[in-house]
Amino acid sequence: MTNSTDIFLGIDGGGTKCKARLEDAQGKLLSEAMAGPANAYRNLPGSVAAVLEASQKAVAKANVQGLDLSQVHAGIGLAGINIPQVKQAFLKQSLPFASWHVTTDLHIACLGAHLGQDGAIVIVGTGSSGIAIHNAQHLEIGGHGFIVGDKGSGAWLGKKAISQCLESLDGLSPHNLLSQQLMHKLNCHNAYDVVSLTLEAKPAFYASIAPLIFELAESQQQDALLLVKQAADYINKICFRLLKGNSGSLSLIGGITQPLLGYLHSELQAIIQPAKATPEQGAVLYAKSKFTQNIRG
């Protein structure tokens, strides 16, 4: 059992930001805070620093006299921690919490979406990935990163659009409205201008192009519409794979969820439910469950 004085921290660390949520044992929100990127695969030291910064900010904002990190039980969900060697490296870190446990950002998102109950979730934002939890068993799909994965995501859409634009500029495919609008958006005049923008571009750069693609798809521009349908087909596959063998609830979260919903299979549209809570709330649930297990064990 938790004591009334127990304090729990939930961390949702992604590729662009790290969110922290501090609650008491009764679930009362004490404070929230944010820090920079926390993808453990891309930058382990930076991930640790972001977790600590967000945590310290949350404790400072909580207005609980004498509270410090050594009195806090933390549940930490991080992008990139699904890679075994990355998780092992993170577990070797010395963090100042009373207790702490780390898992994937997918896991805490699913816990939050279904308030700790069985269910599935697909994240469709800059990247794409999914998880189903059924009878304490986890099935994770995707999350392989922008270079070899993330199909159907905002970054994937932007990358495909740029590739098509370059083929058009090289005279290998017809000029089209998508390429024209993309050149205008990027303020580019030729293929070399476009390529120069990609030399050190992060996934977020490509994802920033996704809204233009959805806008043109909505107006039935065929090149954009084809890309969006390809993205939807892949997300359909993830959803059906996660639902196979169980009838749990399904939620979608992420930056391109809303514009993509209308292109998904009608069977999925009929069962997709809004997430009941945020990933950082899911991380708090994770912290509380681990804390309870340790006491019982």
N, C-alpha and C positions, 0 to 999 in steps of 0.2 A: 504493500500500500504506500501511496505517496503521502507526505506530510503537507500540511497547509503552507509550510514555508518553502517547499520545493519550487524551484524556478527552472523552466524549460525553454530551450532556445531551438528554433528551427532555422536552418540555413538552406537556401536554394541558390546554388552557385552555377551560373551559366557562362556562356562565351562573351556576353556583353556586360553583365552585372551580377552582383551577389546580394541577395536579399536576406535580411534577418528578421525574425519575429520572436518576441519574448513574451512568454505567458506564465501565469502562476499555475498551481496544481489544479485549480478549478476551471482552467481554460480562459481566464480573463486576460485580455490583451494588455500588456504593460507598455510595450513600445515596438516600433519597427524602424529599421535603418537599412542603408544601402551602401555598397562599395563597388569597386570596379570588377573587371572580368575575373572569373574563378575557374576556368576550364583547366582541370588538373593535368590533362594530357598535353595541352599546348604550353603550359607554364606552371609547373608544380610550385616553385617558390612564390610566384605571383598569386596562385590559388590560395596558398596558406595565408599569405599576407591579406588578401581580400576577405577571407573568412574571419580573421582576427580583427580587421578594421571594422567590418560590419557588426561583429559581435560586441566590440568595445563601444561602438556608437549606440547600439541598442541598450546596453547596460547603462550608459551615461544618460540616455533619454528616459529611462524607466522611472526615475525619481523614487528609487527604493534605497533608503539610507543604508550605507555600508555594503551595498551589493557589489561584488566583483566577479570576474569570470570563474574563479575557483569555487563558486557556490552554484554554478549553472550546469545543468545537464543538457548536452547538445546533441541534436540529430542533424547530420550534415549530408545533404544531397548535392553531388557535384557532377557536372558534365565531364566526360573523359575518364571517370573512375571505373567505368565498366572494363577498361583494359587492365588485365590482372597485374601486370608489373607496375602500372601507375597506382593502383590501389595499394599494393604492397609498399611502395615508396611513401605514399601518404600515411599509411598506418605507422610508419617509423617516426613520424613527426611528433614532437613534444608540444602538445596543446594544453593551455592552462585551465581547462574546464574540470569540474568535479567528476564528470564522466562524459565520454563522447563516442559516437558511433557514426561511421560513414557509409553511404550507399550511393546509388546512382540518382541523378536528377529525375530520371524516368520513374523510379520506384516511389519517391516522395510525391511526385505529381499524381501518380495513381492512388496513393494513400489519401491524398487530399481530395481528389475528384470523387472518390467513393467513400470518404470518411472512414477509411480503414477496412471497409468490406471488400469482398471479391469484386472484380471488374476489370475492365481494360481501358487503356487510354492511348491515343496516338497524338504525338506532338508534331505539328506541322507549322514550322516557323522558318527561321533561317536554315535549319536542318530538318530531318525527319526521322522518327523512330517510334516504336510502340512497345507496350508491355501489357501482359495479362497476368493477373494474380487469381489463382483458383485453388482452393484447398491448400494454401500455403506454398503452392508451386508457382514459380515465376517463368514466364516465357517472354524473352526480350527479342525484338526484331529491329534491325537497322542500327542507327547510332554509330555507323562506321566512318563518319567524317566526310568532309566535302570532296576530297580527292577521289575516293573510290565509292562513295555512297551518297546518302542524303537525297536520293531520287524523290521527285515530287515536291521538294521543298522550295522555299523562296529563292534560295541560292542556286538550286538546280535550274529553276525557270530562267533566272537571269543569265546563267552561264550558257544555256541552250540558245537564248535569244541573241547573245553576243556572237556565238559561233555561227548562227544563221546570218546575222548581219555581215560578218566578215566574208562569208561565202557569196553573199549578194554583191558586196563591194568588189570582190575578185571576179565578178561576172560568171560565177558558177551556178547561180540561181537567180530568178527574176527579182528585180527591185520590188519592194512591197512596203506597205504602210508601217508595219512593225519596225522594219529596219530604219525607215526614215524618221519615225518618232524616237527611236532609240538614239540615233545620231544626234538629234536635237536635244534630247534629255541630257546626254553626256557632253554636249557642246564639242562634238568632234566633226572633222571635215573629211577625214579619210581613214583608211584601215590602220595606218601607223598611229594615228591619234588614239584609236580605240585600243590597240594592243598596248600602248604605253600606259594606259590606265589599269591594265590587268597585271602588269609585271610584279607588283607587290600587293595586289588586292586581296583583302580578306573576304570570307564568305558574306559578311554583312554588305559589302559593296554590291555583290551580285544580287543579294536579296532585295536591295533597294530598287531594283528594276522591276520586281514582281508586280507592284501596283499598276504600272503601265501595261503590262501584259494582260492583267485581268480587265483593265479598262477597255482595251482593244478587243478582247475576247467577248466582252459584254455587247459590243457593237458589231459582233460577228465577223471581225477581221480574221480570215481563215488561218493565217500562220500562228497568230496568238491563240486562237481557239484550239488549234491542234495541240499546242504545247500544254495548255490547261487541261485538256482531256487526257493527255498522256500522264500528267501529274496525278489527276484524279484516278486513273486506272491503277496506278501504283499504290496510292493510298487505299483504294478499294481492296487490293490484295492484302495489304497489311491488316486492315480491319477484319476481313473474313478469316485470315489465318489466326488472329488473336481470339476470335470468337469460336473457332472450331473446338468442339468438345465441351463447351460450357455456354451457359446462357446468361452470363453476367452482363452488367451494364457497360455501356461504351460511351466514352467522352472524347472529344477532340479539343485540344488547346493549341495555342500558337498564333503567330501573327497573320498567317494566311488562311486560318480555319474558316472564317466567315465567307470570304469570297470564293473559297473552294467548295463549300458545302453543297451548293446547288448543282455541282457537276458530279457528285458522288452517286453511287448506286442508290436507287430509290429505297431498297430494303434497308440500307444503312441510314439514310436520311430519316426513316421512320422510327429508328431506335436510338439514335444519338441523343444523349442527354447533356445538359450543361454541367460542368464540374461543380461539385458542391462546396469545395473549398480550394484554396490556393496551394501550390506546391510547398511553400514555406509552412503553411498550416499542416500539410502532410508530414513535413520534417519534424514538427513538434509532436505529432502522433507517434512517429518513429522513435523519437527520443523517449517518450513516455512508455512505450511498449518495451523498449530495451531496458529501461530503468526498472520496470516492474519484473521483467524476466530475471534480472540480476538479483533482485531482492528475494524472489522465490527460489532462485538457484542456490 
